[in-house]
Amino acid sequence: MKFWSATAFMDARQLIAVSRLLDEAGYHGIMVSDHLVYPKVLESKYPYSPYPDGRPMWDEKAQWPDPMVLIGAMAAVTQRLHFNTNIYVAPHRPLVQLAKEVSTAAVISENRVALGVGAGWMKEEFDLHGVDYATRGKRLNEMIPALRALWNSGWVEWHGEYFDVPLCTMEPTPTKPIPIYGGGHTDAALKRAARFCDGWIGNAYPWDQAKHYVGKLKGYLKEFGRENDDFDVMCGIYAMPSVDLYKRAEEELGVTSMICMPWAMDQNVSKGQMEGLNLSADDYRPSIEKFADDIVSRVQH
């Protein structure tokens, strides 16, 4: 079991120091979230919203630092920590620019970068880039193999329905394949992960929901002849953290990576985040170290 720490809604200025703490404490990785903007007029409905009107749980003050800039900064101050996006809205980004940014991050981190992608839910972001929201799923399905082609060394090219890249070189290129994870739990998202990706990123679920979605994912993996592939299954579990819980998730569900937020049980930190207080890395340190000692080290050994 690998433990990845989520970072959504944190102050961007804290994350470099927090990444160093996670690295020193023995966590496998850190997750970086993605949004371009928070529109003044937001008509799109957030699919995980707890509210009847579908509005997000956050407001316009929530920070969404650029994932690749942030990953580059965190890679510079860590030695072992891995980096993933949860979730990078790839379909409204230019293919070649995205390929360049991710490959550069992989090179400077010495192959510690993965790319978690999703089709996205906020139409307003697609409108800003002039990209057709209705074709986002099909565009993403093509982007995944296209990115892999462009990450090869030497002369590369891609010719598809939505993207056309003539022969070119894109250096530097990573020395190992960059894992691509598919995010989301709709049927389309689960099928995309099972068919095209190296792993799946789910949300945090109660046990029965996690069992349901992982079961569907495994069914699609079998449908695509990939049930025996080395495939990373990542999600969180809504329950009190314990060694038994995570070992059970690994053994009974087949979860291979756990999304966690070590400071979630620290009321002072959680309250400080909600109120926008200027927290420091030292405020997060006790929770990071306690979760590592009580859970991470015991589950992994």
Helices and strands as residue ranges (DSSP letters): E 2-5, H 12-25, E 29-32, H 67-76, E 82-85, E 88-89, H 95-108, E 115-118, H 123-129, G 133-135, H 136-150, E 156-159, E 164-168, E 180-183, H 187-196, E 199-205, H 207-223, E 232-237, H 243-248, I 249-253, E 257-260, G 262-265, H 267-274, H 281-291, I 292-296, H 297-299
